[in-house]
């Protein structure tokens, strides 16, 4: 049996002034500390997670958390929790990581040199490239270009980038989602996918050649498709995931369809990592208003992915 088959799933605390710790504890309780063969363990500050101290891996860096008031003084503990969890997964001591939301501005203010979780996890694991997928039972979507200003997007859409990202998605659909012959749809960049060049030339010059190359390798890829007709019920039956060209083009549809149970999945890593599809929500932190459904979904999806990898 694979060495991770019965190992714990680790849940990091994320930004301690946000709702991360609250939804982590709530999800832990909702699942009674276990999902399938995997016990759940929390990684973070011993005081924040005092309610589940028997299932805690404590960080050593100090934390002084005031709900709704993030501080760069807590950045070291936030980073440490992620590092502990990644190390445990790489060492075969844990089956997967589920990360509570971090606050990028707080970490940046403390000298954190990464745009977010995805890039940091790629660095910690030595992955060539990590890819962010948002997934639910209704839709799986990957934006090619993520957290950059919209004005920079066209210059970052490349044929090589589309091919590389698509192959990571297709491999993950097989390994982590158990889809034997995955189908990938690719969105165009411009309205109506450029409308034969009238509304933009990127589809013909950049996107279509990437799709042709992927199909020549035996993959099942369609596009470039107009994003405005790509996400309705009938359209979603034609593919297993969508590669969109930029952040909002993909995240608006999935957050509309699956706001409470969408999951952020990092593809391309040697370990399993998921997270809830929401942010730190400082406005409701400490008010016992946070909804833990996305965290529960993230934990369950992490377990399913780990079990599929264990069976390989």
ABEGO torsion letter per residue (X at the ends): XBAAAABBBBBBAEBAABAAAAAAAAAAAAAGGBBEABBBBBBEBAAAAAAAAAABBBBABBBBBBBGBBBAAAAAAAAAAAAAAAAAAAAGABABBBBBBBBAAAAAAAGBABABAAAAAAAAAGBABBBBBBBBAABBBBBABBBBBAAAAAAABBAAAAAAAAAAAAAAAAAAAGBABBBBBBBBABBGGGGGGAAEAAAAAAAAAAAAAAAAAGBBBBOBBBAAAAABAAAAAABABBBBABAAAAAAAAAAABAAABBBBBBGBABBBBBBBBBAGAAABGAGABBAAAAAAAAAAAAAAAAAAAAX
